[in-house]
Amino acid sequence: MSGLFALVLCLVTLLGFANYPENKNFYKSLTVLQTDTVPLQPNKDTVPVQVQKVDTLNVKVSADSLDAPVRYSASDSMVLEVPTKKITLYNKATTKYKDLDMSAYKIELDQPTQLVVATYTTDSLGQQQGKPHFVQGESNMDADSIIYNFKTQKGITKSTYTQQGEMFVYGERIKKVSVNDFYAQYGRFTTCNLDTPHFSFRTKKLKLVNKKVAVTGPIHPEFEGVPVPIYLPFGFFPLSSGRHSGILPPQFTANEQFGLGLEGLGYYKVLNDYFDLMIRGDIYSYGGYRAVLTPTYRKRYRYQGQLNLAYQSTRILSNSGKADFETNKSFNIRWNHSADSKARPGTTFQASVNAGSTQYNQFVGVNPNINFTNQLYSSIYYTKNWDNRFNLTLNAGHDQNSRTRLINIRLPEGSFTVNNFYPLQKKEFVGEPKWYEKLGIGLNSQFRNQVSFYDSAFSFSQLIDTLQWGAQHTVPITLALPALGPVQISPGMSYNERWYAQQFVRSWNPTKEGLDTSITKGFFTARDVAFSIALNTAIFGKFENFGKNSRIRAIRHVIRPSVSANYKPDLNGKDHYTTQIDTLGNKFRFSKYDGSLYGAFSEGTFGGMSFTLDNNLEMKVRDKKDTSAEAIKKVRLIDGFGISGSYNFLADSFKLSTFNVYLRSTLFEKVNFTASANIDPYKTDSRGFRIDEYAWSGGNFSLGRITSGNIAVSTSFRSKEKKKVEKAQDDLVKSGALPMTMDEQQAQLNYIRNNPAEFADFNIPWSLNVSFSLSFFSRLKNDYSGYQTELNSSINLSGDFNLTPKWKMGANTFYDFRSTSIQQLTMFLSRELHCWQLGINITPVGLYRSFNITINPKSGLLRDLRVNRSRYFYTQ
């Protein structure tokens, strides 16, 4: 600071130098080198000696000086008081010292005491202007006045506001005792960002460790400035981001079948940087309970995963009247594991396991969506790649159906793939490669093992009886011939071989008047070979003859025809046989390998033509608002539509195959539409079996029967946002935390679905989502008496809209046309309360009907501070 005053003094007296004679000796005593008292010895060595001259300047440092410069500025004026050594800055004053940055309307710097005082001013309307703002390290605060000591780095502030993560802290008087430690008198905590918050927690004294924790004395809440007579002996507020051990608060519910209950009570424990553990439970007054243990592990840039172990003992009111309660015990295991692809290049290990009792999902009361999940799947796989030439995949998995209670376990199964290699290709290319050098050969081998059993009748002998295994090997051979103008020629050959563990032979039993199936176990093989040559091309067409005033400028049509000649000898006719299937003497053709893991090869010789005709349609349209020549946009009318089929010249009957017709489009860039159908060109008898007569024979105008098909339509509409909201950088990325696992993401999605009112977006006035699906197929009846058509159709609607700028209403429903009933309906009503939110969720239709009303803060830090009322009603 002494250097600062010396500089100011020189500037003030600079113009006065001309009135005084120059003293040439003024600086000599400070700058002239003194003669060393020790005489130098004469230099007798031929190597010159380097003599270091030592400056004898020794300036005493003032006791009130600082160890770093102070930078300051002001937009209005600066007043220097030389006798008192004070500097006063006015209007937009700033002071910077090391990592400290202070700004205010008025700042006073006192050198003797090394104190800086910052204050504000008021305008003609009495409004505060230039409130002091203080930044040091991670400390950031606003106050009415700030007194700070540069030397001790301590200070006192009045009426101070500071933000710690999502928490806003206010103190009437705050004493700063170190860089990160503060003490406050008459403090206030809140997540409301208003000067006068809607709610807060009041305390007389507190200690705050910046970005870590705040500890208070006796504390009580207040709403709209009105204190609530609920006092706690102390308060503890974690302010740091990341993981912290602690109690997980429960939610009170009232369920008609389960009774009164507490759901979600538990504890979260952080064991180390790589491992944490969470245990949660639900307990009900009728005696039911559920316990969930969830360990999570992670290692950055290597792997991460989560295990979820759940046990459920259900005791609900009985609807049958035979007993007061119905009991059930079930369990569920979920495991998700993922490895970073960069940890071991060329190697991948992933796991997604969801297994357990088939009735577990049915009795979970806290998640209505899971009650309709009838299928559980698991998959664990390991892959290894060698130089992008060889691929090995090993995996295990299972699937189970909660309705049929059938469980299939696949362990192990895998595949080995050799990518196409070119044995005739030279190691060093010279010029264009020869046509025969493009001969490619590959390999794809697969194997499977599977056991099936019902969980209601499990036995080891059943596992042995249902054990199946099999393998399949495919060797594709390709050759890329030179193009003939616009036509591409692609010959090909493939060899397939399958290994089976058993043969199934069905025979008619006249005594039981039904089919008997005999199984012969052993090692059996079957093979098939096919030859083909394909011709592919593309035809382009454009129509541009539109009027000058027409917005349509052109329509473009692209046709991609493909024709191939195929030959397949009959290598599997010996494995097919004919047997009687009913008392009328009707017969059906079976294969010994029907029902095996890889299925049976088709019988008969095929020598014919296959064709595919694919199309797409596009249009160029001039923009209404833009009249420039470049204001033309491309609109997709039809993304693809076409037909495919084949004709077998060598077949004795049914030479023409079924036709596959498809269409896909994005209408108006909003509506996604897909449709496909299979058309059988042959007639059928009275029982639905095909006869060798074309549908159009006999003077009938018909292209055939549609045996199967599907239609799917989906669209989404939403209004424009009221205002553009900039998306903040992900807090997980900023804090260095790892992303959520798939299981954590799924749990979060389930919570959002069950509580949509808590996540209403008032910035979007309305939105609507619609999806419709229809599928049908003709299948052979179980008694082989004919065919029957099964039809499935459903529609899913969801949407929301703002009743007022602060009220939003929405609904989500699923309607099944086959059962002609609404399977589930969920509605919500949400009220925007600035820092709080009111949500009402109603599920009047579904397996679990529920009503839920919640008032809670928006902040994730205080989400568990909620007022909740829930009721559940179970229907069978």
N, C-alpha and C positions, 0 to 999 in steps of 0.2 A: 504494500500500500504506500510505503514511503516513496518508491519509484514513481507511483501515480501522482502524488502531490508534487514531486520534483518536476515532472513533465508539465503539469498545469502551471506551476510557478514560472517555468522558463517561457511558456507561451505568453503569460501575462506581462513579463518584464522584457520581452524581446525588443519592443520598440524603444525602450529606455536606454539601450546600450550607447546610442549616439551622443548622449549628454555626459558621458563619463570617459576618461582616458582609458585606453586599453592597457591592461596589465599583462605583459607578456610572460611574467613569471608565475601567473595564477595556476597554470597547469603543470609547471615543471616538476614540482615536488611530488606530483602524482604519477607522472608519465615517464620522466627521465630515469634511465637505468643507473643505479648506483654502482660504484667500483667495488668489485669483490675484494674483501680483505685478505683473502688467501691468494698469493701470487701464483700465476701459472708457471709450471715447469717448462723449460724449453723442450720443444718437440724434436727429439733425436731420431725418432722412427720415421722411415720413409712413408709409412701409411699415415695419412692425416687423421688427427683425432677430432671427433665431433664433440664440441663443447656445448652443453645445454645451458642456456641463459634462463635464470629463474626470475620471474617478475616479483618484486617485493611489495606490490600493491596489496593492501589488506584493509578492505572497507568494512567497518562494523555494520551489521544488519540491525535495524531497529527492532525493538521488542514487539511492536505492534504490526510488523509486516506479515504477509501471508506467503505460503509456499507455492502459489499459482496466481496468475494475473486475473483480475476481475474486469470483465467486459460489460459495458453498460451503454444504454442509448435512451433517448426520449424524443418524441416528435414535437413537443412544445418548447421546453426550456430546461436549463440546468443551472442550479445555484450552488456556488462554491463558497463556503464560509472558512476562510483561512485560519482565523484564530481557533475555532472549535474543530477544525478538520472534518467538516461535514459536507456531503454532496447531496443535493435534493433534486430528483428527476420528476418532471411533470408530463402527464399525458402519454399513454402508450409506452410507459417506462419498462425497460427490461434490464435484467442483471443476470450475468452468467458467470459461474465460478465452478471450475471442474465439471462434475456431472450435474450441478444444480442449475436450474433455469427458472427464473421468477419473473412474472410480469404483473403489472398493476397500473392504476392511474398515477399513484404517487409512491415513490420509493426513496427512502432516506438511508444513506450509507454513513456510518459513524466510524472513523478509523480508530480512535483511542479504545473504544469498547468493542470494535469489530462486529457491531450489530447492524442488521439491515431491517428496516421497518417498511412494510407495504400496506397501503390502505386504498380505499375507493373514494369516489365523490358522488354527489347527487346532482341531477339536472334540475331545471326549473319546475318539472312536474314531480320532483321527489323520487325519481327512479335512480337506482344505483347504476353507476357507470364505472367501468374499469375495475371490476372486482379482482383482488389478487389471485393469481394462479401459480401453484408451486409444483415443480417436477424435479424429482431426484431419484435416479435409479428406477425402481418400479413404483415409487410413490408418486401419486398424482392427485392433487386436491385443490379445491377452491375454497376461499374463506373470506370473511369480512375484513380481517386484518391478520398480518403475519409478522411475527418478530423472530428473527433467526440470527444465530451466532455463527459466523464463518469459521471461527477457530474450533469451537467445541462441537459444531454441527448439531446443536440442539436449538429448539425453538418452541414457541407457543403460538397457536392460532385460535381465532374465535369464529364461531358459527361456520364450521368447516364441513364441506361435503367431499367425499371420496368414494370411488367405485372399486369394489373388489370382486372381479368376475361378474356374476349376476346380482350381487348384493351391493346396495347403496347404503353407505354409512354416514351418519351425521353426528357431530359432537359440538356442544356449545363452547367448550374449551378443550383443546387437544394439545398435549405436551409431547413433543418429539424428543426422545432421549437417545436415539441412535438412527442409523440409516433405515432400519426396518421396524423398529419398536416404537409404539405410540401408547399413551395413556389418555383417556378422555373422561370428561365429566358431563353428565346428562346426555347420554348417547341414544342413537336411534338406528335400528336396522330395518331395511325394507327392500323389496325387489321392484317397487313402483318407482318409476323414473321422474315423477313430478316433484316440484319444489314442496308442495304440500301433499304427501302421499295419501292414497286411500287407506292404507293400513301400514302398521309398523310394530316393532317390538321396542319398548322403552326400557331404559336402565339408567341408574344414577352414575355408575362408574363401569369402565371396561378397559381391557388391554387388547391391543390389536397388533399382531405380527403380520407385516405386509405380505399378502398373497399366500398366507399359511392358515392362520386361525385367529378367531376373536373370542375372548372369554369375558363374561360379564358377571356382575353381582346379581341381586334379585331383579327379575325381569318380568314384564307383563305386556300383553298385546293391546293395541288400540285400533279402532276403525273410525275413519273420518274424524280423527281427533278425539274420539270418545274412548276413554280407557275401559277395558274389560276387566272385571274383578277376578282375574285368574293370574295368580302370581307363582312363579317358579323360583326356587332358591338361587339358581344360577343359570347362565346360558352359555352354550358352546356352539360356535358357528365355524365349521371348516370352510376356509376360503380358497384353498389351493385346488387346482384341477388334478384329474387323475383318479386312481382307485384308493378307496379308504375303507377300512373295516368298520362295521357298525350294524346296528339292529335294523331290520327291515320291518316297517310298521304294517299291521294288518288292516284289512277292510271288513267292516261289519256288514253282514248280509242276513236276509231272512228268506229262506227257501221253503216252499210248501212241502216238498218231499224230504229234504235233508234236515230242516229245522233251522234254528238260529245258528249263525256261524261266524267265525273269524277266518278270513281267507288271506293268504299271502304272508302270514307271520313267519319271520325267519331271521337269519343272521348271515352277513357277508364277511368273509375273512380273507384278507390279503396275506398270503404266506411269504411270497417273495416276488421279484420282478417277473417271474415266469409262470407263477402258479397262484390261483386263487380258488376259493371254495364258497359255495352258497347253499344253504339249506333253508327250504321254505315248507310250510305246512298249512293245511286247511283242517279245521276242526268244527264239528257240528253238534248241536244239542241232542240229536237222536242217536248219537254214538258213532257216526261215520267220521272218517278222517282220511287225509291224503298227505304223504310225505314225499318231498322231492329233493334229491341231493344232486347238485350241479357243480362238479369241478371243471375248471377251465385252465388250459395251459397254452403258452405261446412263447415263441422264440423268434425274435425279429430276423427276417430274411431267411428263416429256415422252415418253420412250420407253426401251425396253430390248430387248436381243436377244443371241443367241449363234449363232455359226457353228461347225460341226463338220466338219472335212475329214479323212477317213481313207483311207489307202492300205494295202493288205494284199497281201503276197506270201507265199503259202502253199506249203509243201513238207512233205507228209505221206507216211507209209508207204502203199504201194499195196496194195490188196486184190485186184487182178486178177491179179497175178503176172507181168504183161508187163514191168514195170519196178520198180525198187526204190522210187522215189518218184513221186508225182503233184504237179505244180505248177499253180498258178493265181494270177493277178494280178487284183485287183478293187479297187474304190474305192466310197466312199459320201460323200454330201454331205447335211448337215442344217443347216437354218437356221430359227431361230425369232425372230420380231420382233413386238413388241406396243407399241402407242402408248397413252399415257394419254388417256382420253376427254375429260378436262378441258383438255388442252393446246390442242386445236383443236375446239371444240364444233361438231358437225354433220359432222365429217370423221373417218374411221377408216382406218387402214392396218394390216393384219395379214399375217403370213407364217408358214407352216408347211411347210417343204420337207423331203422325205425321198426322195432319189433316188440312183441309183448302179448299179453292176453287179448283175445279177439273182442272181449266185451269192455276193455278199458275205456275206449273213446265214448262208449254209450253213457257212461256214468260220470263223465267229467262235467261238473256243473258250472265251472268258471269260464268255459269257452264254448258257446253254443255252436260255433262253426265246426268244431272238431267232432261233434256228435254225428255228422253226416259223412264222415270219412270212413268208408267201408274197406278201403284197400291200404295196406301197409307194404312198403317196399324198402329193401336194403341193398346196398351195393358197396363192396370194397374191392378196389382194383389197384394193380401195380403194373406199370408199363416201363419198358426199357427199349431204347432206340440206339442202334449202332450205325453211325455215319449216314443216317437217313436211307439205309439200305435194308436193314432188318428191324423188325418190330416184334416184341414179345409182350403179350398182355395176359396177366393172371388176375382173376377176380373171383369173388364169392358173393352170393346174394340170396335173397329170399323174398317171397311175396305171400301174403295171407289175406283172406277175405273174411270179414267179420260176420257176414251173413251165412255163408256156407261153412265157415270155420275150417276151411281147407288151407293148409300151409305147405308151400313148396320151398325146399331149400336146395340151392345150387352150390355145391362145394366139392372140388374146385371146378372152375371152367376157365378156358383161356383160348388164345389164338396166337399163331406165329405167322408173320407176313414177310414175304420177300418182295420188295418193290421190283418193278419191271427192270430187267437188265438186258443188255444187247450183246449177245455172245459174238456176233459177227462184226461188231464195230471195232475199228482200229483205235489204238491208244492215242495216236497223233493224227489229227485231221489234215488232209491235204486236198484242198478244193472241196467240191460238193460231195457229200456222202452218197454211196451207191444205195439203190433201193433196198437191196437185201441186207444192208447194214442196219436198217431200221426194224429188223425183226426183234420183238421184245417178248420175254418170258417172265412170268411171275409165279408166286405161290401164296395161297391163303389156306392155312390149316386151322381148324377149330375143334375143340373137344368140350364136352359137358358131362356133368354128373348131377343127378337130381334124385331127391327122395320126397315123397308126399305123404301126408298124414293129416288126420283130423285131430284137433287139440282135445276134443271131447272123448276120443277113443284112441289114445296114443299107446303104442306098444312097440317093443323092439322088433318083434316078428313082422309087424306091419312095415317098418322101415326097410327090412330086407326084401319083403315082397314087392314094394313099390320102387326099389332102387333101379334107376335107369342110368345108362351111360351111352355115349355115342361120340362119333367124330366125323368130320367132313373135311375133305381136301379138294381144293379147286386150283387148277393150273391154267391160267389164261395165256393165250398166245396171240399177239397182235402184230400187224404189219402195216405201216403207213406208206401207201403207194403214192407216186406223184399225182397231182391233181390233173384231171382232164378238163381244162378250161375252168368253168365255175363249179364243176362236180368233184367232190371229194370221194375217193374210193378207200374203203377200210375193210380189208378181209380180217377174219378172226377165227379162232378155234379155242375151245375150252374142254377141259377134261375134269370130271367131277367123280369123286368116290366117297361113299359114306359107310361108316361102320356102325353096326347095331348090336345091342346086347340081348335082344329077344325078338321073337316072331309072334304075331298075333293071328290066329286062325279062327274065324267065326263059322259056325255050322248051325244048321236048323235042327232044333229039338222038337220033334212032333209031339212028344209027351207033354212038355211044358208050353208048346206052341210059342216058342220064342227062340232067340239066338243064344247059343253057348259060345264062350270065348276061351280058347286054350292058349296058354303062353309057354313057349319053348325058349329057355334061356341058353345062351351060348355066345359064340362070336360069328357074326354074319356080315357080309359085305354086299354092296351093290354099287354099280358104276354107270356113268352116262357120259356121252361125248357129243359135241355139237360143232357144226361148221357153219360159217356165215360169211357173206360179203355184202357190205352196205354201201349205198350211194346216197350222198347228202349234198344239198345245195340250198340256196336262198334266192327268192324271187322278190323284187321290190317293185312297188307300184305307188304312184302319187297322182292325186287329182287336185288341180289348182284352178279350175274354171269357175271361180266364184265372182260375184259382182263386186264393183269397186267399193260399194258401201257395206259389204258384208264383213262381219268381224272374223269369219272363218277364212283363213288364207290358204290352207292346204290340208288334205287328209292323206296320210301315208299308211300303206298296207304292206306288211311283210309276211311272206309265206315261206315256211321252212319244211319242205317235204323230205322224207327219208324212206327209202325202199331197200329192203334187204332180202337176199335169198338165203334160206336156211335149210340145213339137212341134219337130221338126228336119227340114227339107226335105233331099232327096237332092241335094247339090251336088258329090259326089265319086264318083258311080258311074262316071263316064267314066274315072277313073284306076285302076279295078280291071279285071282280066281273068282268064280261066280258061285253064289249060294242063295238059297231061298230065304226070303225075309218075312213072309206072312202066310197065312192059311190059304190065300188065294193062289198061291204058287208063283207070285212075283219074285223076281230075282234081281240081285244087285251085285255090282262088281266091286271087290275089295282088293287091297294089297296087304301082304303079310307084314308090312311095316307101317300101316296106318296106326297112329297113336304114339309113334316113337318120337324122340326128341327132335330129329331133323326131318321127319316126314319121309314119304316115299317118292321115288322118281315116277314120272308119268310113263304109261306104257304106250306102245305103238310107234310106228315109224313116222317121222315128220319130214316132209320134203315140200317146201312151199315158199310163199312170199309173206313177208311182214311189212307193214306200212305204218307210217306216222305222219300226220299232217298238222303242223303247229302254225298258228297265226297270231299276230298282234296288230293293233290298230291305234294310231296316234293322230292328233289334230293340232294344227297351229292356229292360235287365236290372237287377234289384236286386242291389246288392253284398252278398256273404255276410257280410262282417265289419262292415258299417255298416248299422244298422237304421233310420236316420233317413229322413225322407221325401225328403230331397234326394239320398240315396245311390242314384241311378239313373244308369247310364251307357248310352251309345248304342253299339251293336255293329253294324258293317257286315257283312251276310251276303253280299250280291252287289253289287259296285260298279256293274256294268252287264252286261246281257245283252239280246240282241235279234236282229233279222233285217231284212234289206233286200233289195229286188229291184224289178223293173219289168215291165210288160206293154205290148207294142207292138201297138196295134190295127191299124195300117196295114201291118204286115209280111206278106209272103206265106207265110213259114214261120218257125219258131222264135220265136214271138211272146213267149214267156215267157223272161225272162232267168234267169241263174243266181242262186241265193240265197246271200247272205253271212250267216253265223251267227257270233256272237261271244259271249264270256263273259270277264269279268274280275272278280277277287275277291281280298280279303285275308282269308284264313281265320284266325280267332282272333287277328287283328292280328299274325300271325307269318308265315304262308305266303302268298306272292304267286303268284297263279295267273292265267294268261291263255291263252285258246284261241280259235281262229277256224278256219272252214272254208268252202269254196265248194262248193255243191251244184248239180249240173247236173240239171234235171228231165227230160232227154231220154234216150232209149235210144241205144245205139251198135251199129254192125255188128261183124262179126268182127274187123275191123282197128282198131277203136277210134274210128272217125269217127261223128259224131252223125247220127241220123236223126230225122225230124220226127214222132216219136211220144213221148207222155208216158210217163214211167217207170211210172206207175200204170195205164196203159191195158192192156186185155186181162185184167182181173181180177187183176193183180199188185198186191200191197201194197208200194209203194215210193215214197219221196219223191224219189228220184233218186240219182245217183252223187256221191260226194265226190271232187272232182278235185284239190283241194289243201287244205292245212291246216297248222296248227302248234300246239304246246302247249309252254308254258314254265312251270316250277315252280321257285321258289327260296325258301329259308328260312335263317334264321340263329338259332342258339341259343347262349347263353352263361350261365355261372353269375354269381352276384352277386360283386362285388368284395369282397376280404377287408377292405379298409379304404378309406375315401374318401381319394383323393389330390388335393389342390388343384393345379390346373394353374397353373404359373408363367406369368407374362407372357412373351410371345414375345421371345426375346433379340434377334431381328432388329429388332423394333419398338423395343425399348429402346435399342439401339445406333444406331438410325437407318439400318441397312443396308437395301438394297433386297431385295424378295422374290426367290425363285428363279425363273428362267425355266422354261418348260414343259419344255425339254430337260433342265435340271438336275433338275427334279422327276421326270421319267421315268427318268433315270439313277439317282436315289436309290431309286425304286421297284424298278428292276431289281436293284439291290444288295440290297435287303431280300428280294426273292423268291429270289435266289440264296443268301442267307445268313440264313435265318429264325431260326437258332439264336442269332444275335447280338442279336435284337430280341424275345426271348421275354418275355412279360409274366407274371410269377409272381403278380401280384395278382389275376389271373383264373384260377381253378382249372381250368376247361375251357371250350372253345368248339367249335362245329361249324357248318360252312357247307355247304349242299347246293344244287345247281342242276341241273336236268334240262331238256333241250330236245329236241323232236322236230318235224321238218318233212318234208313230202312234197308233191310236185306232179307233175302229168302233163304231159309235154312231147312235142312232135312229134319224131320221129326225124330224124336228119340226111338219110336217104335218102327221107323222106316216106312211108315204108311203113306208118306207124301211130304210135301213141302208146306211151310207156313211162313208168312211174312211178319217180321217184327218191326214195329215203328217206334221211334223215340224222337221226341220233339220238346224243346224247352225254350224259354225266353228269360233273359236276365235284364232287369232295369235298375238303374241307380242314378241318382241326381240330387241336386240341392239348389236352393235359391234363397236370396235375401228377402225376408219379409219387410224389414226396415234396415237402415244402415247398421243396426246393432243386433238384429235378430235374424237367424238363419235356420231354415228347415230343410230336411233331406230324408231320403228313404232308399232302401235297397231291397229288391224282391226277386225271387226265383220261382217261376211258374212252370210246372211240368204238364204238358198236354196229354201225356199218356195216362197219368192218374187224374187229370182234370182237377188239379188242386194246386194251391200255392204252398210250396215246400217250406219257404222261409220268408219272413217279412220283418225288416228292421227299420225303424224310424227314429229320427233324432231332432231335437230342438236345441239351439245353442244361443246364448246371450253373451255379447261382448261387454265386458266390465273393465276395460282398460288393462289393469294388471291381474285381474281375476277373470274367471270364465264360468258361466253356468251351463251345464249340459244335462239334457234329459234324453235317455236312450230307452226305447220301447221295442220289444220283440213280441208281438201278439200272436205270431204264427211260427211254429217250429217245435222240435222235440223238447226244448227248454224255452218256455215263455218267460220273459223277464221284464222288469221295470226298474230303471235306475236313474237317480237324480244325483248330480254331483256339483258341488261348488268348490273350486280349488284355484290356487294361484297358477298363472301361466308358467312361471319360472320352474325349470326342471329341478332347481335346488330345493324348492318348497312344494313339490308336487304331492308329497305324502301328507301335507297339511291340508286336508280336505274335509268337507262335510258331505257324507255319502249316505244314501238310503237306497237299498236294493231289495228286490223281491224276485224269486225264481219259482216257476211252476213247471213241474215235469209232467209230460204227457206220453202215454204209451200207445 
